[in-house]
Amino acid sequence: MTHTGPSGTRIAAFFDLDGTLIPGSANIPLAKAAFGAGLVSKRELALDLARNASFMLRGASDDSSAKVRDRILRGVKGHPGSEVERLADGFLDDLVATITPTMREVLAQHRAEGHELVLVSASPTEIVLRFAVAAGMDYGVGTTAGRDEAGCFDGTLAGPFCYKEGKAEVIRGLAATHGYDLAQCFAYSDSVSDEPMLAIVGNPVAVNPDHELRLMALAGGWRIVEVGRLRVAVNRTRRAARSAVTSPGKVWTRGRAELTRRREPIADSE
């Protein structure tokens, strides 16, 4: 299938992950899996779960996002990249299953229009790439941790933190590589932190936007998509945070499903 617009140009729909395609943060199941594998402490897990609940209620802050990022980088330092990939494989199918029905319809509509589907997230590349494949998307770009010559994480970033301006930079690079016409492309996000990404496409869409992004969308005449199920996810995360403090052994159950590397079709809503 050729992914082009009416004029023959290539069009992409760029999607944020956390709070946009899925409720909450993809870093949370990774933190749980890392705890189960002994890479992070009970206290660190509880803090990450609490920050996720705050994120879902008030949106991400630079401080909370950076702290989760830095904690994961510290936690995996010295461990083989293959170990984190294995952890991601363990919870991937459950994570993909949380894509909201509304956003599944959006993905299907863009696919029907011949648009390429691109996941762009601050979450680790090991999650983002697998999520994109399992969800039937064309590309996935995340935050890449540095590795040493032995393939172990070295506690640094191998590229820009895919957040705010870093995410817009990634999208410009993808457009240059794949020939996307950004003036005809779409971008979806829930947070004002993604204003740089939304500002460089011709069709920005706010998904369950935080207060600042909602004002920006209304002022700019952007499309706003309202998605349910977020409140339920907040309550579940709060319970998980309490459980992490009182009974850490119960908060992590490793999934057995392996990454399905072939594409599965996303049902069209029509």
URDA-V183691 format. One record per residue. N is the residue number from 1. RES is the residue in three letters. PHI is phi in degrees with one decimal (999 if undefined). OMEGA is omega as a letter, one per 20 degrees, with the letter a starting at -180 (* if undefined). Layout:
BEGIN
[[N | RES | PHI | OMEGA] [N | RES | PHI | OMEGA]]
END
This chain:
BEGIN
[[1 | MET | 999 | r] [2 | THR | -90.5 | a] [3 | HIS | -93.1 | a] [4 | THR | -133.4 | r] [5 | GLY | -87.2 | a] [6 | PRO | -56.4 | a] [7 | SER | -88.3 | a] [8 | GLY | 91.7 | r] [9 | THR | -78.9 | r] [10 | ARG | -87.7 | a] [11 | ILE | -121.4 | r] [12 | ALA | -123.0 | r] [13 | ALA | -112.9 | a] [14 | PHE | -96.1 | a] [15 | PHE | -123.9 | r] [16 | ASP | -71.8 | a] [17 | LEU | -98.3 | a] [18 | ASP | -68.0 | r] [19 | GLY | 79.3 | a] [20 | THR | -113.1 | r] [21 | LEU | -77.8 | a] [22 | ILE | -126.9 | r] [23 | PRO | -72.8 | r] [24 | GLY | 78.3 | a] [25 | SER | -116.0 | r] [26 | ALA | -68.5 | r] [27 | ASN | -70.1 | a] [28 | ILE | -70.3 | r] [29 | PRO | -61.5 | r] [30 | LEU | -66.4 | r] [31 | ALA | -63.0 | r] [32 | LYS | -63.5 | r] [33 | ALA | -64.1 | r] [34 | ALA | -65.1 | r] [35 | PHE | -63.7 | r] [36 | GLY | -61.1 | r] [37 | ALA | -90.0 | r] [38 | GLY | 81.6 | a] [39 | LEU | -88.8 | r] [40 | VAL | -132.8 | a] [41 | SER | -85.7 | r] [42 | LYS | -59.0 | a] [43 | ARG | -62.8 | a] [44 | GLU | -64.5 | r] [45 | LEU | -63.3 | a] [46 | ALA | -60.7 | r] [47 | LEU | -63.0 | a] [48 | ASP | -65.7 | r] [49 | LEU | -65.3 | r] [50 | ALA | -64.5 | r] [51 | ARG | -65.6 | r] [52 | ASN | -65.9 | r] [53 | ALA | -61.5 | r] [54 | SER | -63.6 | r] [55 | PHE | -58.2 | a] [56 | MET | -72.8 | r] [57 | LEU | -86.8 | a] [58 | ARG | -123.3 | a] [59 | GLY | 91.1 | a] [60 | ALA | -76.6 | r] [61 | SER | -112.8 | r] [62 | ASP | -56.7 | a] [63 | ASP | -66.3 | a] [64 | SER | -67.4 | r] [65 | SER | -63.3 | a] [66 | ALA | -66.9 | a] [67 | LYS | -67.1 | r] [68 | VAL | -63.6 | r] [69 | ARG | -57.7 | a] [70 | ASP | -66.6 | r] [71 | ARG | -66.5 | r] [72 | ILE | -64.9 | r] [73 | LEU | -60.3 | r] [74 | ARG | -66.8 | a] [75 | GLY | -65.7 | a] [76 | VAL | -91.3 | a] [77 | LYS | -56.5 | r] [78 | GLY | 89.0 | r] [79 | HIS | -94.8 | r] [80 | PRO | -62.7 | r] [81 | GLY | -57.9 | a] [82 | SER | -63.1 | r] [83 | GLU | -68.6 | r] [84 | VAL | -68.5 | r] [85 | GLU | -61.0 | r] [86 | ARG | -64.7 | r] [87 | LEU | -60.7 | r] [88 | ALA | -62.6 | r] [89 | ASP | -60.1 | a] [90 | GLY | -68.9 | a] [91 | PHE | -115.9 | a] [92 | LEU | -59.8 | a] [93 | ASP | -60.8 | r] [94 | ASP | -64.5 | a] [95 | LEU | -68.3 | r] [96 | VAL | -62.9 | a] [97 | ALA | -65.2 | a] [98 | THR | -86.4 | r] [99 | ILE | -55.0 | a] [100 | THR | -68.3 | r] [101 | PRO | -54.1 | r] [102 | THR | -60.0 | a] [103 | MET | -74.1 | r] [104 | ARG | -62.8 | r] [105 | GLU | -64.7 | r] [106 | VAL | -61.9 | r] [107 | LEU | -58.6 | a] [108 | ALA | -64.4 | r] [109 | GLN | -65.1 | r] [110 | HIS | -66.0 | r] [111 | ARG | -61.7 | r] [112 | ALA | -63.8 | r] [113 | GLU | -81.4 | a] [114 | GLY | 83.2 | r] [115 | HIS | -85.0 | r] [116 | GLU | -81.0 | a] [117 | LEU | -104.8 | a] [118 | VAL | -126.7 | r] [119 | LEU | -94.8 | a] [120 | VAL | -129.3 | a] [121 | SER | -143.9 | r] [122 | ALA | -74.3 | r] [123 | SER | -64.5 | a] [124 | PRO | -58.9 | r] [125 | THR | -55.0 | a] [126 | GLU | -61.0 | r] [127 | ILE | -85.4 | a] [128 | VAL | -61.6 | a] [129 | LEU | -61.8 | a] [130 | ARG | -66.9 | r] [131 | PHE | -61.7 | a] [132 | ALA | -60.0 | r] [133 | VAL | -63.6 | a] [134 | ALA | -65.7 | a] [135 | ALA | -88.1 | r] [136 | GLY | 77.5 | r] [137 | MET | -91.6 | a] [138 | ASP | -83.9 | a] [139 | TYR | -143.1 | r] [140 | GLY | -141.1 | r] [141 | VAL | -129.0 | r] [142 | GLY | -130.3 | r] [143 | THR | -87.9 | a] [144 | THR | -103.1 | r] [145 | ALA | -82.1 | r] [146 | GLY | -70.6 | r] [147 | ARG | -129.1 | r] [148 | ASP | -87.4 | a] [149 | GLU | -64.7 | r] [150 | ALA | -86.8 | a] [151 | GLY | 85.7 | r] [152 | CYS | -94.7 | r] [153 | PHE | -66.6 | a] [154 | ASP | -107.4 | r] [155 | GLY | 84.3 | r] [156 | THR | -117.7 | r] [157 | LEU | -96.5 | r] [158 | ALA | -93.5 | a] [159 | GLY | -167.5 | a] [160 | PRO | -68.0 | r] [161 | PHE | -67.1 | a] [162 | CYS | -77.5 | a] [163 | TYR | -151.7 | a] [164 | LYS | 53.2 | a] [165 | GLU | -61.9 | r] [166 | GLY | -61.8 | r] [167 | LYS | -70.4 | r] [168 | ALA | -63.5 | r] [169 | GLU | -61.6 | r] [170 | VAL | -62.0 | a] [171 | ILE | -65.8 | r] [172 | ARG | -60.1 | r] [173 | GLY | -64.5 | r] [174 | LEU | -63.6 | r] [175 | ALA | -62.3 | r] [176 | ALA | -66.6 | a] [177 | THR | -73.0 | a] [178 | HIS | -102.7 | r] [179 | GLY | 76.6 | r] [180 | TYR | -73.4 | r] [181 | ASP | -91.4 | a] [182 | LEU | -60.3 | r] [183 | ALA | -65.1 | r] [184 | GLN | -106.8 | a] [185 | CYS | -80.6 | r] [186 | PHE | -117.8 | r] [187 | ALA | -142.5 | a] [188 | TYR | -122.2 | r] [189 | SER | -157.2 | r] [190 | ASP | -104.3 | a] [191 | SER | -124.5 | r] [192 | VAL | -64.0 | r] [193 | SER | -62.7 | r] [194 | ASP | -94.4 | r] [195 | GLU | -53.7 | r] [196 | PRO | -60.1 | r] [197 | MET | -68.3 | a] [198 | LEU | -65.8 | a] [199 | ALA | -73.9 | a] [200 | ILE | -96.7 | r] [201 | VAL | -110.6 | a] [202 | GLY | -80.1 | a] [203 | ASN | -132.1 | r] [204 | PRO | -77.4 | a] [205 | VAL | -131.9 | r] [206 | ALA | -95.2 | a] [207 | VAL | -112.3 | a] [208 | ASN | 41.6 | a] [209 | PRO | -67.5 | r] [210 | ASP | -68.9 | a] [211 | HIS | -57.5 | a] [212 | GLU | -65.8 | r] [213 | LEU | -68.6 | r] [214 | ARG | -61.9 | r] [215 | LEU | -61.4 | r] [216 | MET | -63.5 | a] [217 | ALA | -66.1 | r] [218 | LEU | -64.0 | r] [219 | ALA | -66.4 | a] [220 | GLY | -91.8 | a] [221 | GLY | 70.9 | a] [222 | TRP | -78.5 | r] [223 | ARG | -69.3 | r] [224 | ILE | -121.7 | r] [225 | VAL | -110.7 | r] [226 | GLU | -99.4 | a] [227 | VAL | -122.9 | r] [228 | GLY | -87.5 | r] [229 | ARG | 76.5 | a] [230 | LEU | -70.5 | a] [231 | ARG | -63.5 | r] [232 | VAL | -60.0 | a] [233 | ALA | -64.8 | r] [234 | VAL | -60.5 | a] [235 | ASN | -62.7 | r] [236 | ARG | -64.2 | a] [237 | THR | -67.2 | r] [238 | ARG | -61.3 | r] [239 | ARG | -63.0 | r] [240 | ALA | -64.4 | r] [241 | ALA | -64.3 | r] [242 | ARG | -64.2 | r] [243 | SER | -63.9 | r] [244 | ALA | -63.4 | a] [245 | VAL | -78.6 | a] [246 | THR | -91.1 | a] [247 | SER | -150.8 | a] [248 | PRO | -61.0 | a] [249 | GLY | -68.8 | a] [250 | LYS | -95.8 | a] [251 | VAL | -88.1 | a] [252 | TRP | -132.5 | r] [253 | THR | -128.3 | a] [254 | ARG | -74.5 | r] [255 | GLY | -73.1 | a] [256 | ARG | -98.7 | a] [257 | ALA | -64.4 | r] [258 | GLU | -96.7 | a] [259 | LEU | -62.4 | r] [260 | THR | -87.7 | a] [261 | ARG | -87.0 | r] [262 | ARG | -92.0 | a] [263 | ARG | -79.0 | r] [264 | GLU | -107.1 | a] [265 | PRO | -67.8 | r] [266 | ILE | -96.2 | a] [267 | ALA | -61.3 | r] [268 | ASP | -79.2 | a] [269 | SER | -77.6 | a] [270 | GLU | -84.8 | *]]
END
